[in-house]
Structures are given as C-alpha cells and as structure tokens.
Amino acid sequence: MIAMAKADNVLHDREYDFILAVAERLGLSKSDVDEIQANPLKVNVLTTELQRITQFHRLLLLMNVDQETHFAEMDALRNYGLKLGIRPEAIEQVLNEMEDYENHMIPSDRLVQIFKRFYN
C-alpha cells in the first residue's frame, strides 16, 4: 500500500492516514508502519480470491483518498491488480466506472457485482 501511495512520488497526509487506519485494523502500530515504510518487507502472496480482491479494493480506496487520481497511480493500480491475479477486464471496468461516483469511490456492492461478473 505504501508503494501504491507513493506512485505519484508524494505520500499525502490522507493517504498516510488511510494506511494507518488499515494497519490498525490489521494489528499494526504507527511505528510498525513507519518501519515498513523505511524498510519495505518482502511481498506476501495472497492465496485466496477474497484476499486478492480485498487488497485490490484497499489499493483502489488508497488511490482515491487524496481526491487526486494521477496516471501513474492508475498505472500502478493496474500493475498491482495484475500481480494479484485480478483479471484485466475487471481492472479496466473498475477504473472506468470510478469516474461515475463521487470522489471516485465505487460502492463496495457495485465492486462485488463487477468481480462476480468476471469470476463466475
């Protein structure tokens, strides 16, 4: 998530706060996040489809949390999505539809519909 937040070469306060909120839900402290930022960890492989889709959704939220969407961030999200095993068609539909929603935040129920379409 930190690498995604820095895709536009700036770690905005809103992005950092979002990362801290997710980290807290995962049982990590601010000092843990700062340590990971200073010394990135080896990437963990997410094994279930739900884990991969959840991580993709977190990255999507992170990309839009500062209310500025840069090409570099969209490109990074595409690449991370592909590395997570998300189908390219699903990624593109999500990126296209996010423009239709306030603050580019696709409601989670709509996101589920998109993924169901491509994974069933």
C-alpha positions in Angstrom: 0.0 0.0 0.0 2.9 2.4 0.8 4.3 1.8 -2.7 0.9 2.5 -4.2 0.6 5.7 -2.2 4.0 6.8 -3.5 3.2 6.1 -7.1 2.8 9.8 -7.8 6.0 10.5 -5.9 4.1 12.1 -3.0 2.7 10.5 0.2 -0.2 12.7 1.0 -1.4 13.0 4.6 -4.8 11.5 3.7 -3.0 8.5 2.1 -0.8 8.0 5.1 -3.8 8.3 7.5 -5.6 5.7 5.4 -2.6 3.4 5.6 -2.5 3.8 9.3 -6.2 3.0 9.6 -5.8 -0.2 7.6 -2.7 -1.1 9.6 -4.6 -0.6 12.9 -7.3 -3.0 11.7 -4.5 -5.5 11.0 -3.0 -5.0 14.4 0.0 -2.9 13.4 1.1 0.3 15.1 2.2 3.7 13.6 5.8 2.8 14.4 5.3 -0.6 12.5 4.0 1.4 9.5 6.9 3.8 9.7 9.4 0.9 9.9 7.8 -0.8 6.9 8.0 2.5 5.0 11.7 2.9 5.8 12.5 -0.8 5.3 10.0 -2.4 2.9 9.1 -6.0 3.6 9.1 -8.9 1.2 5.8 -9.2 -0.6 3.4 -11.8 0.9 1.5 -13.9 -1.6 -2.3 -13.7 -1.0 -3.7 -17.1 -1.6 -7.5 -16.7 -1.7 -9.5 -14.8 -4.3 -11.2 -12.9 -1.4 -7.8 -11.8 -0.1 -6.7 -10.6 -3.5 -9.9 -8.7 -4.2 -9.9 -7.2 -0.7 -6.3 -5.9 -1.3 -7.2 -4.6 -4.7 -10.1 -2.7 -3.1 -7.8 -1.2 -0.5 -5.4 0.0 -3.2 -8.3 1.5 -5.1 -9.5 3.3 -2.0 -6.0 4.5 -1.3 -5.5 5.8 -4.8 -8.6 8.0 -4.4 -8.4 9.0 -0.8 -6.5 12.2 -1.6 -9.1 13.0 -4.3 -6.4 13.3 -6.9 -6.0 10.5 -9.4 -2.8 10.6 -11.4 -2.0 8.5 -14.4 1.0 7.0 -12.5 -1.4 5.8 -9.7 -3.8 4.3 -12.2 -0.9 2.5 -14.0 0.4 1.3 -10.6 -3.0 0.0 -9.6 -3.3 -1.9 -13.0 0.1 -3.5 -12.4 -0.7 -4.4 -8.7 -4.0 -5.8 -9.8 -2.4 -8.0 -12.4 0.2 -9.2 -9.9 -2.7 -10.0 -7.5 -4.2 -12.1 -10.3 -7.1 -9.8 -10.9 -8.5 -10.2 -14.4 -7.5 -7.3 -16.7 -11.1 -6.8 -17.8 -12.2 -6.4 -14.2 -9.5 -3.9 -13.5 -10.4 -1.8 -16.5 -14.1 -1.8 -15.7 -13.4 -0.7 -12.1 -11.1 2.1 -13.4 -13.7 3.2 -16.0 -16.6 3.2 -13.6 -14.9 5.0 -10.7 -15.4 8.2 -12.7 -19.2 7.7 -12.3 -19.1 8.1 -8.5 -18.5 10.9 -6.1 -14.8 11.1 -5.1 -14.3 8.2 -7.5 -15.3 5.8 -4.7 -17.1 2.8 -6.1 -19.6 1.4 -3.6 -18.5 -2.0 -2.3 -21.7 -3.6 -3.5 -21.0 -2.4 -7.1 -17.4 -3.6 -6.9 -18.7 -7.1 -5.8 -21.0 -7.1 -8.9 -18.1 -6.3 -11.2 -16.0 -9.1 -9.7 -18.8 -11.6 -9.8 -19.3 -10.9 -13.5 -15.7 -11.7 -14.3 -15.2 -14.6 -11.8 -18.4 -16.6 -12.3 
